[in-house]
Amino acid sequence: MNIRTSLVAAMTAIALLTASGCAVTRGQSTVGAYVDDATITTQIKSRWIENKEVDAASIHVETLNGTVLISGFAKNATEKMTAESIARKVNGVRSVRNEIAVRP
C-alpha cells in the first residue's frame, strides 16, 4: 500500500511540474516575458479607458514579446491614431501593429 501511495504522489508531482510549464504557451521564452506582456496589455487597456477619445470596448490588444497588436473598430481615424499613440507610450512596448478598422 505504501508503494502505491508513493507512486501516485510521484506521478502527481510530475504532472504538476509538467503542467506548470504550460503558462508560457504563446511564444514567450520565459514566464517573466509572459508576465511582462500581460502587464503591457493591461496598461494599454487602462490608458484607453482613461482617455475619452478611445472606446476601449471596441478595440482589442494583444502583446507578444513586447510587440503589440491592436485590432477592432474605431469611429474615425483620430480614434485609431490616438489608440496607437497611447499604446506606443507604454513602457516595454517594442512595436505596434495597428489593424484597427475605421467604421464608415
N, C-alpha and C positions, 0 to 999 in steps of 0.2 A: 504494500500500500504506500509506503514512503517513497519508493522508486517512482510509482505512478504520479504521485503528487509533485515530486521534484521534476519529473519530465513535463508535466502540464505547466508548472511555473516557468521552466526554462523556455518552453515553446511560446508562452505568453510574453515573456520578456523579449524574445527575438522578434515576435510580431509587432510589439510596441516600438522597438528600436527601428525596425524597418519602416513602419508606418509614419514615424516622425519625420523621415526624410521627404515625405510627400508634400510638406508645406511649401517646398520650392519646386513648383511644377511648371511655372510659366517661363522658364528660360533663365532665371536668375541663377548665378553661380553659388550664392550663399543665402542663408536665412536673413542675414543683415541686408542684403540687396533687396530682398522681398519686402522687408520692413521699411526700408528707405522709399521704395516705390509706393507703398501704401500710404506713407506719410505725405509724399508729394501729391498723390491723388486727393487725399483728404484736405490738404492745404488749398489746392486749386478750387475744389468744390466750395469750401468755406468762404474763400475770397469772392467767388462768383455770387454766393448768397448775399454777401455784404454789399455787393455792387448792384445798384438799381437798374443799370443798363443791360444786365445779363440775366436771362431767365434760366437759372441753374437747373430747373426741372426738365428743360428741353434739350440740354446739352450734356453729353456723356464724356467722361475722361477715363483713360486707361494709361498706366505707366509701366514701362518695362525697361529696366536698366537706365533710368533717367530720361528715356525718350517718351514723350507724352503724345498720345493720340487723342484729339478731341473730335467728336462727331455729334451729329444730331441736327437740329433745325434752329435757325435764327430768324428773327423777324425782319432784319435788314443787315446790310453789310457792316454797319457800325457795330452792331451787337457781335457779329462774327469776329471782327478785328479786336474788339475790346476783350472778348473771351480769350483770344490768342495772346494778347498783350499781358493779361493777368497771369496766364499760365507760364509765360516766359520769365516773369519776375520772381517766381517761386524758387527758393534756394534748392539746388540739386538738379534742376531741370537742365538737361544737355541739349535737347532739341524738341521742337513741337511740330507735329504733323496736323494741320488744320483741315479736316474733312467735313466741316460744318456746311450744310446746305442752307441757302437763303430761300425762305418760302416766298413765293410770288404773291 
